[in-house]
């Protein structure tokens, strides 16, 4: 097993492993520790079938069921979220900076996306941001302001971004989480708000919340010091830590197809506030 950091702040490429086969316990332990440290792990040339994909995911937690599967909007395999972008698609999954399904009471701790077919034009990279570093780069007064605050995460915000409206009898997740969370394994503080799901900071007036959230989203999106960018090649698997990382799927492949399957896992721990 060999490891090459992608940037100083986040991400690592891992080589020398065959994920189609069961892994020994010492390798699993090393991967789990590396995952907490680097937040994003990239494995290339892994021709996984669905069962093998799920078997690898189980090393990191129990399966998360996407809310669209829980409410009947989607009847595919409940443990798999399919990313199938057609050449003529108007939208693609993940086109804004976000943490997956942060609107759940217990959001996914990790997501594992296996892309078997990246776009033929070479596009479709994914960017990732270290949200502990995002917090640490805020000024001390801003850190102090955000500590102890809570934000409301509404899944319908994300649905509207894709032109989806709930039908009668359907519902979607919503939850309140600390704005600054404590990572359950590293103990580090993390900025836990994102443009796809976060509606408002509950303790502030709405105009104050809008102003601060806009600034925080800009801070994440325009700060290359806390980011890495990963290019997909056929049969690449990437696992990322939703507790401490956001990601953004770049849609620069209109007219070309992209196919992948995502499995997410949970650690069973609700986001907890960081106390300085």
BELNOR-V784976 format. One record per residue. RES is the residue in one letter. D_FIRST is the distance of its C-alpha to the first C-alpha in Angstrom with 2 decimals. Layout:
BEGIN
res=[RES	RES]
d_first=[D_FIRST	D_FIRST]
END
This chain:
BEGIN
res=[X	X	X	X	X	X	X	X	X	X	X	X	X	X	X	X	X	X	X	X	X	X	X	X	X	X	X	X	X	X	X	X	X	X	X	X	X	X	X	X	X	X	X	X	X	X	X	X	X	X	X	X	X	X	X	X	X	X	X	X	X	X	X	X	X	X	X	X	X	X	X	X	X	X	X	X	X	X	X	X	X	X	X	X	X	X	X	X	X	X	X	X	X	X	X	X	X	X	X	X	X	X	X	X	X	X	X	X	X	X	X	X	X	X	X	X	X	X	X	X	X	X	X	X	X	X	X	X	X	X	X	X	X	X	X	X	X	X	X	X	X	X	X	X	X	X	X	X	X	X	X	X	X	X	X	X	X	X	X	X	X	X	X	X	X	X	X	X	X	X	X	X	X	X	X	X	X	X	X	X	X	X	X	X	X	X	X	X	X	X	X	X	X	X	X	X	X	X	X	X	X	X	X	X	X	X	X	X	X	X	X	X	X	X	X	X	X	X	X	X	X	X	X	X	X	X	X	X	X	X	X	X	X	X	X	X	X	X	X	X	X	X	X	X	X	X	X	X	X	X	X	X	X	X	X	X	X	X	X	X	X	X	X	X	X	X	X	X	X	X	X	X	X	X	X	X]
d_first=[0.00	3.80	6.81	10.33	13.35	15.95	18.92	19.67	20.91	18.71	15.73	12.13	10.36	6.87	5.77	4.61	6.04	9.80	11.61	14.82	14.13	14.27	11.25	11.80	13.32	11.13	8.12	11.04	12.40	9.55	9.64	13.40	13.68	11.75	13.99	17.05	16.30	15.49	17.45	16.03	12.58	12.51	10.89	12.70	14.17	14.21	17.74	18.22	21.67	23.18	22.63	18.89	18.78	20.81	18.85	15.68	18.11	19.58	16.63	17.97	21.71	24.79	25.81	27.94	30.90	31.96	35.61	36.73	35.86	37.61	40.83	41.13	40.56	37.76	37.75	34.41	31.74	31.92	28.20	27.34	28.53	29.04	28.88	31.16	32.76	35.50	36.77	39.94	38.47	40.14	37.25	33.49	31.40	30.28	32.40	32.93	30.84	30.27	28.35	28.33	31.44	32.26	35.69	34.65	35.61	32.02	29.94	26.47	23.85	21.16	21.40	19.05	20.43	19.55	21.53	22.38	25.13	25.10	28.51	29.62	30.87	27.43	28.26	27.06	24.51	23.77	24.22	23.02	24.73	23.94	27.00	26.75	27.01	29.81	31.71	31.23	32.67	35.82	38.92	39.87	42.92	40.91	38.38	41.40	43.01	40.05	39.27	41.03	41.57	40.69	40.05	41.05	38.52	40.28	38.57	41.65	41.02	37.92	39.85	42.63	40.26	39.81	43.50	43.16	45.90	45.95	48.59	51.12	49.59	46.02	44.23	40.96	39.01	40.05	39.17	39.72	36.81	36.77	36.47	34.23	31.87	29.89	26.22	26.17	22.97	22.88	26.68	26.86	29.70	29.14	31.64	31.98	34.39	33.92	36.29	35.66	36.63	38.23	42.02	43.33	43.15	45.56	47.22	48.26	50.92	49.60	50.27	48.49	45.48	45.43	45.59	42.79	40.44	41.10	40.24	37.02	35.87	36.78	34.89	31.62	32.22	33.32	31.00	28.19	27.17	25.64	24.19	21.46	22.02	19.67	20.81	20.35	19.70	20.42	18.22	16.30	15.56	15.94	16.31	18.56	20.40	24.07	25.25	24.32	23.80	26.13	25.54	27.82	27.67	29.44	32.16	32.76	32.86	36.30	37.46	34.02	32.17	28.88	27.47	24.78	24.52	23.66	23.11	23.71	23.50	25.60	25.32	29.10	29.84	32.44	31.90	33.45	35.24	33.98	36.63	36.75]
END
